[in-house]
């Protein structure tokens, strides 16, 4: 099953490890750790930003982290329909 995670990016649902709401990831209690992790992915070339809009979710995959303007709820609905 394939799912669109934003813009023209389509991937196999089997490759998705986790979907994270960026509002929750930016909470003060977890922010330093998450920023270090995202920086590590960015420095390694495995952080991908989808589109021009402000990202609302992070999709952790086998090939890196994708920041998408879709809401996690929208992706959940797309996965359920597929």
C-alpha positions as CSV (number, residue, x, y, z in Angstrom):
1,X,0.0,0.0,0.0
2,X,1.3,3.5,-0.9
3,X,0.4,6.7,0.7
4,X,0.9,10.4,-0.2
5,X,2.7,12.1,2.7
6,X,2.5,15.6,1.2
7,X,3.0,17.4,-2.1
8,X,4.1,14.8,-4.7
9,X,5.8,12.5,-2.2
10,X,4.4,9.0,-2.2
11,X,5.9,6.1,-0.3
12,X,5.1,2.6,0.8
13,X,3.4,2.4,4.1
14,X,5.8,-0.4,5.0
15,X,8.6,2.1,5.1
16,X,6.9,4.4,7.7
17,X,8.3,3.7,11.2
18,X,6.4,6.6,13.0
19,X,4.4,9.8,12.5
20,X,5.0,12.6,15.0
21,X,3.0,15.8,15.6
22,X,5.5,18.6,15.5
23,X,3.6,20.6,18.0
24,X,4.2,17.8,20.5
25,X,7.8,17.4,19.5
26,X,8.5,21.1,20.2
27,X,7.2,21.0,23.8
28,X,9.9,22.4,26.1
29,X,10.3,19.1,28.0
30,X,11.5,17.2,24.9
31,X,12.7,20.0,22.6
32,X,16.5,19.8,23.1
33,X,16.6,16.1,22.4
34,X,14.4,16.3,19.3
35,X,16.3,19.3,18.0
36,X,19.6,17.3,18.3
37,X,18.0,14.3,16.5
38,X,16.7,16.5,13.6
39,X,20.0,18.3,13.4
40,X,21.7,14.9,13.1
41,X,19.4,13.8,10.3
42,X,19.9,17.2,8.5
43,X,23.7,17.0,8.8
44,X,23.6,13.5,7.4
45,X,21.4,14.5,4.4
46,X,18.5,12.5,5.6
47,X,16.1,15.3,6.6
48,X,13.6,16.2,3.8
49,X,11.3,19.1,3.9
50,X,8.1,18.8,1.8
51,X,6.7,21.9,0.2
52,X,6.8,25.5,1.2
53,X,4.3,25.5,4.0
54,X,5.2,25.2,7.7
55,X,5.6,21.5,8.6
56,X,3.0,20.0,10.9
57,X,4.3,16.5,11.2
58,X,7.5,14.4,11.0
59,X,7.4,11.1,9.2
60,X,10.2,8.8,10.3
61,X,11.0,6.3,7.6
62,X,13.6,3.8,6.6
63,X,15.2,6.4,4.5
64,X,15.2,9.4,6.8
65,X,12.8,12.0,8.3
66,X,10.3,13.8,6.1
67,X,8.8,17.1,7.5
68,X,5.3,17.5,6.0
69,X,2.7,20.2,6.0
70,X,0.0,17.6,6.4
71,X,-1.5,17.0,9.9
72,X,-0.9,13.6,11.4
73,X,-4.7,13.0,11.4
74,X,-4.8,13.5,7.6
75,X,-2.1,10.9,7.2
76,X,-3.9,8.5,9.5
77,X,-7.0,8.9,7.4
78,X,-5.1,8.2,4.2
79,X,-3.6,5.1,5.7
80,X,-7.0,3.8,6.8
81,X,-8.5,4.3,3.3
82,X,-5.6,2.5,1.6
